[in-house]
Amino acid sequence: MTVEQWDVCELRLEGPADGNPYTDVRLGARFQYRNRVVDTDGFYDGDGVYRVRFMPDRPGLWRYVTRSDSPALDGRRGTFECTPARPGNNGPVRATGSAFRYADGTRYLPVGTTCYHWTHDLDEDLERHTLDALAASPFNKVRMCLLPTAEMAPPLIAFAGDTPGQLDKTRFNPAFFAHFERRLRDLLALGIQADVILFHPYDRGHWGVDDMTPEEDAFLLRYVLARLSAFRHVWWSIANEYDFNHAKTVEDWDRLGRFVQRHDPYQHLRSIHNGTKMYTYERIYDFSKPWTTHQSIQHWDASLTGRWLAACGKPVVIDEIGYEGKVGRRWGNITGRTLVRQFWHGFAAGGSVGHGECYPAQDPDGAAWISIGGRLRGDSVERIAFLRGLLEEGPDDLAAARREGSYLLEYFGDHQHAYREVTLPPGADYRVDLIDTWNMAVTELDGVWQGSVRVELKGRPDMAVRIRRTG
């Protein structure tokens, strides 16, 4: 057997199907390459089938041996050859300083969107529309939920059962996970990271998945980690709007975050997402805690990105800043221009900002993009693509480049300046470009500049200046 580096090696084993294999049988395996040893959990996949998934991170010969309290599954040995990663396979994303890189060192610039429950209705046509829209978009990360909300009646749920309040939380539904995994593989083929939201506060006791016991939480997490952690493009969001869930405390979320950290053999990116009463208060998580790898923030003002970076130093991802659309909720009716402005504020300061759309009345699929995906309709998408293109021409770590004075983006937002005097870092020559962020145009100013430059803006809003050190 051969497996590509950072791809999935899967062992399929047959074992006991009587009783409750989810609780009665423990399975794992030890994988070894030379002196590197990785232990990983296995899982029951129904019908007497057990699986162990592993993501090898070194080319060469790997050996494995299974461990189980079931004699039929214990002590199974074998080898496989891990081949070097092919082009386009850069490994999992890691946080490095205030930015991100793939495991092979390639830069990763997160430009995300939100489709909370696009996989839950099992609507293959709608899911294909979503994937086609993503393929044509600038988005390379998708936030998506594992568990249903109170308003949903999905055909399948992660746990066994289909009756609200009566799910069997000692058993899982392999068919649900098989479908979820097919969509994960589709995202991987598109080069899109899957930011999997593990818990949320929107069930309100209906299905019984937002107020589970600590033991039930850990039971779910261990199974999900065993099934999904071998996919290199997975991120873990411990919760969406954690502070809106009144059944759990900050101590509970810390416990769950540490649990994921401890049981994920590959140390995928981990964070947790706050709720915010828009324009009233913020409740940002304490991202200095060691189990978090980056800052996943909800806030209405991306110009604060520099403050969050200075306070913590971990990468800032404003996963929710408000959604472009026309719904009656404060978070879902900002204009495309407003969203683009927030993207520019956040990225210019060295962070990243996430997209979402709420145009249900205009969508023949009947619901908003943030809910079930479908088609992208807003004015912001092509402008976000323009911004991503500009950023990919620049340095890997924009915040670090700003500190050292080699590359700066100065963004003026909705201000309508006649001109701006921009002070350049001393002791170097600079090229200066004027950027019309809404009309997607770049104009290079003549000459090489030192000290300061007067940029004529002529009362136009949505303008930015790009400053690049020459040589």
DRENDO-1510 file (C-alpha; in Angstrom, 1 decimal, always signed):
<recs>
REC; n; res; u; v; w
REC; 1; MET; +0.0; +0.0; +0.0 .
REC; 2; THR; +1.2; +3.5; -0.8 .
REC; 3; VAL; -0.1; +6.8; +0.7 .
REC; 4; GLU; +0.9; +10.3; -0.3 .
REC; 5; GLN; +2.4; +12.5; +2.4 .
REC; 6; TRP; -0.3; +14.4; +4.3 .
REC; 7; ASP; -3.0; +12.2; +2.7 .
REC; 8; VAL; -5.2; +9.6; +4.5 .
REC; 9; CYS; -4.0; +6.1; +5.3 .
REC; 10; GLU; -7.1; +4.1; +6.2 .
REC; 11; LEU; -7.1; +0.6; +7.8 .
REC; 12; ARG; -10.4; -1.3; +7.5 .
REC; 13; LEU; -11.0; -4.0; +10.1 .
REC; 14; GLU; -13.9; -6.3; +10.8 .
REC; 15; GLY; -14.9; -6.9; +14.4 .
REC; 16; PRO; -17.8; -7.4; +16.8 .
REC; 17; ALA; -21.1; -5.9; +16.0 .
REC; 18; ASP; -23.1; -7.0; +19.0 .
REC; 19; GLY; -23.9; -4.9; +22.0 .
REC; 20; ASN; -22.9; -1.2; +21.5 .
REC; 21; PRO; -19.5; -1.2; +19.7 .
REC; 22; TYR; -19.3; +2.6; +20.1 .
REC; 23; THR; -19.0; +2.3; +23.9 .
REC; 24; ASP; -17.9; -1.4; +24.3 .
REC; 25; VAL; -14.9; -1.5; +22.0 .
REC; 26; ARG; -11.8; +0.7; +22.1 .
REC; 27; LEU; -9.5; +0.7; +19.0 .
REC; 28; GLY; -6.4; +2.6; +18.0 .
REC; 29; ALA; -3.1; +2.1; +16.3 .
REC; 30; ARG; +0.5; +3.1; +16.7 .
REC; 31; PHE; +2.2; +4.3; +13.5 .
REC; 32; GLN; +6.0; +4.5; +13.4 .
REC; 33; TYR; +8.5; +6.0; +11.0 .
REC; 34; ARG; +12.1; +5.4; +12.2 .
REC; 35; ASN; +12.0; +6.9; +15.7 .
REC; 36; ARG; +8.8; +9.0; +15.1 .
REC; 37; VAL; +5.8; +7.4; +16.8 .
REC; 38; VAL; +2.2; +8.6; +16.4 .
REC; 39; ASP; -0.8; +7.1; +18.3 .
REC; 40; THR; -4.2; +7.6; +16.9 .
REC; 41; ASP; -7.7; +6.4; +17.8 .
REC; 42; GLY; -9.9; +4.3; +15.6 .
REC; 43; PHE; -13.7; +4.3; +15.3 .
REC; 44; TYR; -16.7; +2.0; +14.6 .
REC; 45; ASP; -18.3; +2.7; +11.3 .
REC; 46; GLY; -21.3; +0.4; +11.5 .
REC; 47; ASP; -22.1; -3.2; +10.3 .
REC; 48; GLY; -19.2; -4.7; +12.0 .
REC; 49; VAL; -16.6; -2.4; +10.3 .
REC; 50; TYR; -13.9; -0.5; +12.2 .
REC; 51; ARG; -11.5; +2.0; +10.7 .
REC; 52; VAL; -8.3; +3.7; +11.7 .
REC; 53; ARG; -7.2; +6.8; +9.8 .
REC; 54; PHE; -3.8; +8.3; +9.8 .
REC; 55; MET; -2.1; +11.2; +8.1 .
REC; 56; PRO; +1.6; +10.4; +7.5 .
REC; 57; ASP; +3.9; +13.5; +7.5 .
REC; 58; ARG; +7.2; +11.9; +6.4 .
REC; 59; PRO; +7.9; +10.1; +3.1 .
REC; 60; GLY; +9.3; +6.6; +3.6 .
REC; 61; LEU; +8.3; +3.3; +5.1 .
REC; 62; TRP; +5.8; +3.4; +8.0 .
REC; 63; ARG; +4.9; +0.5; +10.2 .
REC; 64; TYR; +1.7; +0.1; +12.3 .
REC; 65; VAL; +0.2; -2.1; +14.9 .
REC; 66; THR; -3.4; -1.9; +16.2 .
REC; 67; ARG; -4.4; -1.9; +19.8 .
REC; 68; SER; -7.8; -2.9; +21.1 .
REC; 69; ASP; -9.7; -4.6; +23.9 .
REC; 70; SER; -11.3; -6.8; +21.3 .
REC; 71; PRO; -9.0; -9.7; +20.3 .
REC; 72; ALA; -10.4; -9.6; +16.7 .
REC; 73; LEU; -8.9; -6.1; +16.3 .
REC; 74; ASP; -5.8; -6.2; +18.5 .
REC; 75; GLY; -2.3; -6.7; +17.3 .
REC; 76; ARG; -2.9; -6.3; +13.5 .
REC; 77; ARG; +0.4; -5.3; +11.9 .
REC; 78; GLY; +1.4; -4.0; +8.6 .
REC; 79; THR; +3.5; -1.4; +6.6 .
REC; 80; PHE; +2.9; +1.1; +3.9 .
REC; 81; GLU; +5.0; +3.4; +1.9 .
REC; 82; CYS; +4.5; +7.1; +2.1 .
REC; 83; THR; +5.3; +8.9; -1.1 .
REC; 84; PRO; +6.3; +12.6; -1.4 .
REC; 85; ALA; +3.5; +15.1; -1.6 .
REC; 86; ARG; +2.5; +16.0; -5.2 .
REC; 87; PRO; +2.1; +19.6; -6.4 .
REC; 88; GLY; -0.9; +21.3; -4.7 .
REC; 89; ASN; -0.6; +19.2; -1.5 .
REC; 90; ASN; +1.2; +21.5; +0.9 .
REC; 91; GLY; +0.1; +19.7; +4.1 .
REC; 92; PRO; -2.0; +21.2; +7.0 .
REC; 93; VAL; -2.0; +24.9; +7.8 .
REC; 94; ARG; +0.0; +26.1; +10.8 .
REC; 95; ALA; +0.0; +29.4; +12.6 .
REC; 96; THR; +3.4; +31.1; +12.4 .
REC; 97; GLY; +3.8; +34.3; +14.3 .
REC; 98; SER; +0.9; +36.5; +13.2 .
REC; 99; ALA; +0.4; +34.7; +9.9 .
REC; 100; PHE; -0.3; +31.2; +8.5 .
REC; 101; ARG; +1.8; +28.7; +6.5 .
REC; 102; TYR; +1.2; +25.2; +5.2 .
REC; 103; ALA; +3.4; +22.5; +6.7 .
REC; 104; ASP; +5.8; +22.6; +3.7 .
REC; 105; GLY; +6.4; +26.4; +4.3 .
REC; 106; THR; +4.1; +27.7; +1.6 .
REC; 107; ARG; +2.2; +30.8; +2.5 .
REC; 108; TYR; -1.5; +30.5; +3.3 .
REC; 109; LEU; -3.7; +33.6; +3.3 .
REC; 110; PRO; -7.1; +32.9; +4.8 .
REC; 111; VAL; -10.0; +34.4; +2.8 .
REC; 112; GLY; -13.0; +32.7; +4.3 .
REC; 113; THR; -16.7; +32.4; +4.0 .
REC; 114; THR; -19.5; +30.9; +6.1 .
REC; 115; CYS; -22.0; +28.2; +5.1 .
REC; 116; TYR; -23.1; +26.8; +8.4 .
REC; 117; HIS; -25.3; +23.9; +7.4 .
REC; 118; TRP; -24.7; +23.4; +3.7 .
REC; 119; THR; -24.1; +19.6; +4.1 .
REC; 120; HIS; -27.1; +18.8; +6.4 .
REC; 121; ASP; -30.1; +18.6; +4.0 .
REC; 122; LEU; -28.4; +15.9; +1.8 .
REC; 123; ASP; -29.5; +17.9; -1.2 .
REC; 124; GLU; -26.9; +16.8; -3.8 .
REC; 125; ASP; -27.9; +19.5; -6.4 .
REC; 126; LEU; -27.7; +22.3; -3.9 .
REC; 127; GLU; -24.4; +21.0; -2.5 .
REC; 128; ARG; -23.0; +20.9; -6.1 .
REC; 129; HIS; -24.2; +24.5; -6.6 .
REC; 130; THR; -22.3; +25.4; -3.5 .
REC; 131; LEU; -19.1; +23.7; -4.6 .
REC; 132; ASP; -19.3; +25.3; -8.0 .
REC; 133; ALA; -19.8; +28.7; -6.4 .
REC; 134; LEU; -16.8; +28.1; -4.1 .
REC; 135; ALA; -14.6; +27.0; -7.0 .
REC; 136; ALA; -15.3; +30.2; -8.9 .
REC; 137; SER; -14.8; +32.4; -5.8 .
REC; 138; PRO; -11.8; +33.8; -3.9 .
REC; 139; PHE; -12.7; +31.9; -0.8 .
REC; 140; ASN; -10.2; +29.3; +0.5 .
REC; 141; LYS; -11.8; +28.5; +3.9 .
REC; 142; VAL; -15.4; +27.6; +4.8 .
REC; 143; ARG; -16.9; +27.6; +8.3 .
REC; 144; MET; -19.4; +24.8; +8.6 .
REC; 145; CYS; -21.3; +23.2; +11.5 .
REC; 146; LEU; -21.4; +19.6; +12.7 .
REC; 147; LEU; -24.6; +19.8; +14.8 .
REC; 148; PRO; -28.1; +20.9; +13.8 .
REC; 149; THR; -30.1; +23.9; +15.2 .
REC; 150; ALA; -33.5; +23.9; +16.7 .
REC; 151; GLU; -35.2; +25.0; +13.5 .
REC; 152; MET; -33.7; +22.2; +11.4 .
REC; 153; ALA; -35.2; +18.8; +10.6 .
REC; 154; PRO; -32.3; +17.2; +8.8 .
REC; 155; PRO; -32.6; +13.7; +7.3 .
REC; 156; LEU; -29.5; +12.6; +9.3 .
REC; 157; ILE; -27.8; +13.7; +12.5 .
REC; 158; ALA; -24.4; +12.9; +14.0 .
REC; 159; PHE; -26.1; +10.8; +16.8 .
REC; 160; ALA; -28.4; +7.9; +16.3 .
REC; 161; GLY; -32.1; +8.7; +16.2 .
REC; 162; ASP; -34.3; +11.3; +14.6 .
REC; 163; THR; -36.7; +12.4; +17.4 .
REC; 164; PRO; -36.0; +15.8; +19.1 .
REC; 165; GLY; -34.9; +15.3; +22.7 .
REC; 166; GLN; -34.5; +11.5; +22.3 .
REC; 167; LEU; -31.3; +11.1; +20.4 .
REC; 168; ASP; -29.1; +8.1; +21.5 .
REC; 169; LYS; -26.0; +9.9; +22.6 .
REC; 170; THR; -24.2; +6.5; +23.1 .
REC; 171; ARG; -24.3; +5.8; +19.3 .
REC; 172; PHE; -23.4; +7.7; +16.2 .
REC; 173; ASN; -24.9; +7.7; +12.7 .
REC; 174; PRO; -22.2; +6.5; +10.2 .
REC; 175; ALA; -24.3; +7.6; +7.3 .
REC; 176; PHE; -24.3; +11.2; +8.5 .
REC; 177; PHE; -20.5; +11.1; +8.8 .
REC; 178; ALA; -20.0; +9.4; +5.5 .
REC; 179; HIS; -21.9; +12.2; +3.8 .
REC; 180; PHE; -20.1; +14.9; +5.7 .
REC; 181; GLU; -16.8; +13.4; +4.8 .
REC; 182; ARG; -17.7; +13.3; +1.1 .
REC; 183; ARG; -18.2; +17.1; +1.2 .
REC; 184; LEU; -14.9; +17.5; +3.1 .
REC; 185; ARG; -13.1; +15.6; +0.3 .
REC; 186; ASP; -14.8; +17.9; -2.2 .
REC; 187; LEU; -13.4; +20.9; -0.4 .
REC; 188; LEU; -10.0; +19.4; -0.2 .
REC; 189; ALA; -10.0; +18.9; -4.0 .
REC; 190; LEU; -10.8; +22.6; -4.4 .
REC; 191; GLY; -7.9; +23.6; -2.0 .
REC; 192; ILE; -10.4; +25.0; +0.6 .
REC; 193; GLN; -9.9; +24.6; +4.3 .
REC; 194; ALA; -12.8; +23.2; +6.3 .
REC; 195; ASP; -13.3; +25.1; +9.6 .
REC; 196; VAL; -15.5; +22.6; +11.4 .
REC; 197; ILE; -17.6; +24.2; +14.2 .
REC; 198; LEU; -18.0; +21.5; +16.9 .
REC; 199; PHE; -20.6; +23.1; +19.2 .
REC; 200; HIS; -23.0; +26.1; +19.0 .
REC; 201; PRO; -25.8; +27.6; +21.1 .
REC; 202; TYR; -28.7; +27.4; +18.6 .
REC; 203; ASP; -30.3; +24.1; +19.6 .
REC; 204; ARG; -31.9; +25.6; +22.8 .
REC; 205; GLY; -32.6; +22.1; +24.1 .
REC; 206; HIS; -34.6; +20.9; +21.0 .
REC; 207; TRP; -32.3; +18.1; +19.9 .
REC; 208; GLY; -30.4; +18.1; +23.1 .
REC; 209; VAL; -26.9; +18.8; +21.7 .
REC; 210; ASP; -26.1; +22.1; +23.2 .
REC; 211; ASP; -26.4; +21.1; +26.9 .
REC; 212; MET; -24.8; +17.7; +26.9 .
REC; 213; THR; -22.9; +16.4; +29.9 .
REC; 214; PRO; -19.1; +16.6; +30.0 .
REC; 215; GLU; -19.0; +12.9; +29.3 .
REC; 216; GLU; -21.3; +13.2; +26.3 .
REC; 217; ASP; -19.2; +16.2; +25.0 .
REC; 218; ALA; -16.0; +14.1; +25.3 .
REC; 219; PHE; -17.6; +11.1; +23.7 .
REC; 220; LEU; -18.6; +13.1; +20.7 .
REC; 221; LEU; -15.3; +14.9; +20.4 .
REC; 222; ARG; -13.3; +11.6; +20.5 .
REC; 223; TYR; -15.3; +10.1; +17.8 .
REC; 224; VAL; -15.1; +13.2; +15.6 .
REC; 225; LEU; -11.4; +13.5; +16.1 .
REC; 226; ALA; -10.9; +9.8; +15.2 .
REC; 227; ARG; -12.9; +10.2; +12.0 .
REC; 228; LEU; -11.9; +13.6; +10.7 .
REC; 229; SER; -8.5; +14.6; +12.1 .
REC; 230; ALA; -6.6; +12.7; +9.4 .
REC; 231; PHE; -7.9; +15.1; +6.8 .
REC; 232; ARG; -5.2; +17.7; +6.4 .
REC; 233; HIS; -7.5; +20.7; +5.6 .
REC; 234; VAL; -9.6; +20.5; +8.8 .
REC; 235; TRP; -9.6; +23.2; +11.4 .
REC; 236; TRP; -11.4; +23.0; +14.8 .
REC; 237; SER; -13.7; +25.7; +16.0 .
REC; 238; ILE; -14.6; +24.5; +19.5 .
REC; 239; ALA; -17.8; +26.6; +19.4 .
REC; 240; ASN; -19.6; +29.3; +17.5 .
REC; 241; GLU; -20.7; +32.2; +19.7 .
REC; 242; TYR; -19.6; +30.3; +22.8 .
REC; 243; ASP; -20.8; +33.0; +25.2 .
REC; 244; PHE; -24.4; +32.6; +24.0 .
REC; 245; ASN; -24.5; +29.1; +25.3 .
REC; 246; HIS; -25.7; +29.4; +28.9 .
REC; 247; ALA; -25.3; +25.7; +29.6 .
REC; 248; LYS; -21.5; +26.0; +29.6 .
REC; 249; THR; -19.0; +28.2; +31.3 .
REC; 250; VAL; -15.6; +29.5; +30.1 .
REC; 251; GLU; -14.0; +26.7; +32.2 .
REC; 252; ASP; -16.1; +24.2; +30.2 .
REC; 253; TRP; -14.9; +25.6; +26.9 .
REC; 254; ASP; -11.3; +25.6; +28.1 .
REC; 255; ARG; -11.7; +21.9; +29.1 .
REC; 256; LEU; -13.1; +21.1; +25.6 .
REC; 257; GLY; -10.3; +23.0; +23.9 .
REC; 258; ARG; -7.7; +21.2; +25.9 .
REC; 259; PHE; -9.4; +17.9; +25.1 .
REC; 260; VAL; -9.1; +18.5; +21.4 .
REC; 261; GLN; -5.5; +19.6; +21.7 .
REC; 262; ARG; -4.7; +16.4; +23.7 .
REC; 263; HIS; -6.5; +14.0; +21.3 .
REC; 264; ASP; -5.7; +15.4; +17.9 .
REC; 265; PRO; -2.5; +13.7; +16.8 .
REC; 266; TYR; -1.8; +16.3; +14.1 .
REC; 267; GLN; -2.5; +19.5; +16.1 .
REC; 268; HIS; -4.8; +21.1; +13.6 .
REC; 269; LEU; -5.6; +24.8; +14.1 .
REC; 270; ARG; -7.9; +25.4; +17.0 .
REC; 271; SER; -9.9; +28.4; +18.2 .
REC; 272; ILE; -13.3; +29.5; +19.6 .
REC; 273; HIS; -15.6; +32.1; +18.3 .
REC; 274; ASN; -17.3; +34.8; +20.5 .
REC; 275; GLY; -20.8; +36.2; +20.2 .
REC; 276; THR; -21.3; +40.0; +20.1 .
REC; 277; LYS; -24.4; +42.2; +20.5 .
REC; 278; MET; -23.7; +44.1; +17.4 .
REC; 279; TYR; -22.5; +47.7; +18.0 .
REC; 280; THR; -23.1; +47.4; +21.8 .
REC; 281; TYR; -20.4; +45.2; +23.4 .
REC; 282; GLU; -17.8; +42.7; +22.6 .
REC; 283; ARG; -16.8; +39.5; +24.5 .
REC; 284; ILE; -13.5; +38.5; +22.9 .
REC; 285; TYR; -12.1; +35.2; +24.2 .
REC; 286; ASP; -8.7; +35.1; +26.0 .
REC; 287; PHE; -6.6; +33.8; +23.2 .
REC; 288; SER; -3.5; +33.8; +25.3 .
REC; 289; LYS; -4.6; +30.4; +26.5 .
REC; 290; PRO; -2.1; +27.8; +25.2 .
REC; 291; TRP; -4.7; +25.5; +23.5 .
REC; 292; THR; -5.7; +28.2; +21.0 .
REC; 293; THR; -3.6; +28.6; +17.8 .
REC; 294; HIS; -5.3; +31.8; +16.4 .
REC; 295; GLN; -7.9; +34.4; +17.3 .
REC; 296; SER; -11.3; +33.7; +15.8 .
REC; 297; ILE; -13.3; +36.9; +16.4 .
REC; 298; GLN; -16.7; +38.3; +15.8 .
REC; 299; HIS; -16.7; +42.1; +15.8 .
REC; 300; TRP; -18.2; +44.9; +13.7 .
REC; 301; ASP; -15.0; +46.9; +13.4 .
REC; 302; ALA; -12.0; +45.4; +11.6 .
REC; 303; SER; -9.9; +48.5; +12.2 .
REC; 304; LEU; -9.3; +47.1; +15.7 .
REC; 305; THR; -7.2; +44.2; +14.2 .
REC; 306; GLY; -3.9; +45.9; +15.1 .
REC; 307; ARG; -5.1; +46.1; +18.8 .
REC; 308; TRP; -5.9; +42.4; +18.9 .
REC; 309; LEU; -2.6; +41.5; +17.3 .
REC; 310; ALA; -0.7; +43.6; +19.8 .
REC; 311; ALA; -2.5; +42.1; +22.7 .
REC; 312; CYS; -1.9; +38.5; +21.8 .
REC; 313; GLY; +0.3; +38.1; +18.8 .
REC; 314; LYS; -1.5; +35.1; +17.4 .
REC; 315; PRO; -3.1; +35.4; +13.9 .
REC; 316; VAL; -6.4; +37.3; +13.8 .
REC; 317; VAL; -9.2; +35.9; +11.8 .
REC; 318; ILE; -12.4; +38.0; +12.0 .
REC; 319; ASP; -14.7; +35.2; +11.0 .
REC; 320; GLU; -17.8; +37.2; +11.4 .
REC; 321; ILE; -18.1; +41.0; +10.9 .
REC; 322; GLY; -21.6; +41.2; +9.6 .
REC; 323; TYR; -23.0; +39.7; +6.4 .
REC; 324; GLU; -23.9; +41.3; +3.1 .
REC; 325; GLY; -27.6; +40.9; +2.5 .
REC; 326; LYS; -31.2; +42.0; +3.1 .
REC; 327; VAL; -32.6; +40.2; +6.1 .
REC; 328; GLY; -34.2; +41.8; +9.1 .
REC; 329; ARG; -31.4; +41.0; +11.5 .
REC; 330; ARG; -28.6; +43.5; +12.3 .
REC; 331; TRP; -25.9; +41.0; +11.3 .
REC; 332; GLY; -27.3; +40.2; +7.9 .
REC; 333; ASN; -28.1; +43.4; +6.1 .
REC; 334; ILE; -24.9; +45.3; +5.5 .
REC; 335; THR; -24.1; +46.4; +1.9 .
REC; 336; GLY; -21.4; +44.9; -0.2 .
REC; 337; ARG; -19.5; +48.1; +0.0 .
REC; 338; THR; -19.5; +48.0; +3.8 .
REC; 339; LEU; -18.3; +44.5; +3.9 .
REC; 340; VAL; -15.5; +45.2; +1.4 .
REC; 341; ARG; -14.4; +48.2; +3.6 .
REC; 342; GLN; -14.1; +45.9; +6.6 .
REC; 343; PHE; -12.1; +43.4; +4.6 .
REC; 344; TRP; -9.6; +46.2; +3.7 .
REC; 345; HIS; -9.4; +47.5; +7.3 .
REC; 346; GLY; -8.7; +44.0; +8.6 .
REC; 347; PHE; -6.2; +42.8; +6.0 .
REC; 348; ALA; -4.4; +46.2; +5.8 .
REC; 349; ALA; -3.7; +45.8; +9.6 .
REC; 350; GLY; -2.3; +42.3; +9.2 .
REC; 351; GLY; -5.3; +40.1; +10.0 .
REC; 352; SER; -8.0; +38.5; +7.8 .
REC; 353; VAL; -11.8; +38.9; +7.5 .
REC; 354; GLY; -14.5; +36.4; +6.6 .
REC; 355; HIS; -17.4; +36.8; +4.2 .
REC; 356; GLY; -21.1; +35.8; +4.4 .
REC; 357; GLU; -24.3; +36.5; +2.4 .
REC; 358; CYS; -27.9; +36.7; +3.3 .
REC; 359; TYR; -30.1; +37.1; +0.2 .
REC; 360; PRO; -32.8; +34.5; +0.8 .
REC; 361; ALA; -35.6; +36.4; -1.2 .
REC; 362; GLN; -33.4; +36.5; -4.2 .
REC; 363; ASP; -32.2; +32.9; -3.9 .
REC; 364; PRO; -34.1; +30.3; -5.9 .
REC; 365; ASP; -32.7; +27.7; -3.5 .
REC; 366; GLY; -34.8; +29.3; -0.8 .
REC; 367; ALA; -32.4; +30.2; +1.9 .
REC; 368; ALA; -29.3; +32.4; +2.6 .
REC; 369; TRP; -25.8; +31.4; +1.6 .
REC; 370; ILE; -24.6; +31.5; +5.2 .
REC; 371; SER; -27.3; +28.8; +6.0 .
REC; 372; ILE; -27.2; +26.3; +3.2 .
REC; 373; GLY; -24.8; +27.6; +0.5 .
REC; 374; GLY; -26.1; +27.6; -3.0 .
REC; 375; ARG; -25.2; +30.6; -5.2 .
REC; 376; LEU; -23.2; +33.7; -4.4 .
REC; 377; ARG; -25.1; +36.9; -5.3 .
REC; 378; GLY; -23.5; +39.9; -3.6 .
REC; 379; ASP; -21.4; +42.8; -4.8 .
REC; 380; SER; -18.5; +42.0; -2.5 .
REC; 381; VAL; -17.2; +38.8; -4.0 .
REC; 382; GLU; -15.3; +40.1; -7.0 .
REC; 383; ARG; -13.9; +43.0; -4.9 .
REC; 384; ILE; -12.7; +40.4; -2.3 .
REC; 385; ALA; -11.0; +38.5; -5.2 .
REC; 386; PHE; -9.3; +41.7; -6.2 .
REC; 387; LEU; -8.0; +42.3; -2.7 .
REC; 388; ARG; -6.8; +38.7; -2.4 .
REC; 389; GLY; -4.8; +39.1; -5.7 .
REC; 390; LEU; -3.1; +42.2; -4.3 .
REC; 391; LEU; -2.3; +40.6; -1.0 .
REC; 392; GLU; -0.8; +37.6; -2.7 .
REC; 393; GLU; +1.6; +39.9; -4.5 .
REC; 394; GLY; +2.8; +41.2; -1.1 .
REC; 395; PRO; +4.7; +39.8; +1.9 .
REC; 396; ASP; +3.7; +36.7; +3.7 .
REC; 397; ASP; +3.3; +38.4; +7.1 .
REC; 398; LEU; +1.8; +41.9; +6.5 .
REC; 399; ALA; +1.9; +42.9; +10.2 .
REC; 400; ALA; +5.7; +42.0; +10.3 .
REC; 401; ALA; +6.3; +43.9; +7.1 .
REC; 402; ARG; +4.6; +46.9; +8.4 .
REC; 403; ARG; +6.7; +46.9; +11.6 .
REC; 404; GLU; +9.9; +46.7; +9.6 .
REC; 405; GLY; +8.8; +49.3; +7.2 .
REC; 406; SER; +9.1; +47.3; +4.0 .
REC; 407; TYR; +5.5; +47.1; +2.9 .
REC; 408; LEU; +2.4; +49.1; +4.1 .
REC; 409; LEU; -1.2; +49.4; +3.1 .
REC; 410; GLU; -2.9; +52.6; +4.1 .
REC; 411; TYR; -6.6; +52.4; +3.7 .
REC; 412; PHE; -8.9; +55.4; +4.1 .
REC; 413; GLY; -12.3; +53.7; +4.0 .
REC; 414; ASP; -15.4; +55.8; +3.7 .
REC; 415; HIS; -13.5; +59.1; +4.1 .
REC; 416; GLN; -13.5; +61.4; +1.2 .
REC; 417; HIS; -10.1; +63.2; +1.4 .
REC; 418; ALA; -9.0; +65.7; -1.1 .
REC; 419; TYR; -5.5; +64.4; -0.5 .
REC; 420; ARG; -3.4; +62.7; +2.2 .
REC; 421; GLU; +0.2; +63.2; +3.3 .
REC; 422; VAL; +1.6; +59.8; +3.9 .
REC; 423; THR; +4.8; +59.6; +6.0 .
REC; 424; LEU; +7.2; +57.0; +4.7 .
REC; 425; PRO; +9.6; +55.0; +6.9 .
REC; 426; PRO; +13.0; +56.8; +7.0 .
REC; 427; GLY; +16.2; +55.8; +5.2 .
REC; 428; ALA; +14.8; +54.0; +2.1 .
REC; 429; ASP; +13.2; +54.6; -1.3 .
REC; 430; TYR; +9.6; +53.6; -1.9 .
REC; 431; ARG; +7.2; +53.0; -4.8 .
REC; 432; VAL; +3.7; +54.2; -4.1 .
REC; 433; ASP; +0.5; +52.9; -5.7 .
REC; 434; LEU; -3.0; +54.4; -5.5 .
REC; 435; ILE; -5.7; +51.8; -5.3 .
REC; 436; ASP; -9.4; +52.3; -5.9 .
REC; 437; THR; -10.7; +49.4; -3.9 .
REC; 438; TRP; -14.3; +49.5; -5.1 .
REC; 439; ASN; -13.6; +50.0; -8.8 .
REC; 440; MET; -10.6; +47.6; -8.6 .
REC; 441; ALA; -8.0; +49.8; -10.2 .
REC; 442; VAL; -4.3; +50.3; -9.3 .
REC; 443; THR; -2.4; +53.5; -10.4 .
REC; 444; GLU; +1.3; +53.7; -9.8 .
REC; 445; LEU; +2.6; +57.2; -8.9 .
REC; 446; ASP; +5.5; +58.4; -10.9 .
REC; 447; GLY; +9.0; +58.4; -9.3 .
REC; 448; VAL; +10.7; +57.0; -6.3 .
REC; 449; TRP; +9.7; +58.5; -2.9 .
REC; 450; GLN; +11.4; +59.3; +0.4 .
REC; 451; GLY; +10.3; +60.9; +3.6 .
REC; 452; SER; +6.6; +61.6; +2.7 .
REC; 453; VAL; +4.3; +61.6; -0.3 .
REC; 454; ARG; +1.2; +63.7; -1.0 .
REC; 455; VAL; -1.4; +61.4; -2.6 .
REC; 456; GLU; -4.3; +63.2; -4.4 .
REC; 457; LEU; -7.6; +61.5; -3.6 .
REC; 458; LYS; -10.0; +64.1; -5.0 .
REC; 459; GLY; -12.7; +63.4; -2.6 .
REC; 460; ARG; -13.1; +59.7; -3.6 .
REC; 461; PRO; -14.0; +57.2; -0.9 .
REC; 462; ASP; -12.7; +53.6; -0.8 .
REC; 463; MET; -9.1; +54.5; -1.6 .
REC; 464; ALA; -5.9; +52.9; -0.4 .
REC; 465; VAL; -2.2; +53.5; -0.8 .
REC; 466; ARG; +0.3; +50.7; -1.3 .
REC; 467; ILE; +3.8; +51.5; -0.2 .
REC; 468; ARG; +6.7; +49.1; -1.2 .
REC; 469; ARG; +10.3; +49.6; -0.4 .
REC; 470; THR; +12.5; +49.3; -3.5 .
REC; 471; GLY; +15.5; +47.1; -3.8 .
</recs>
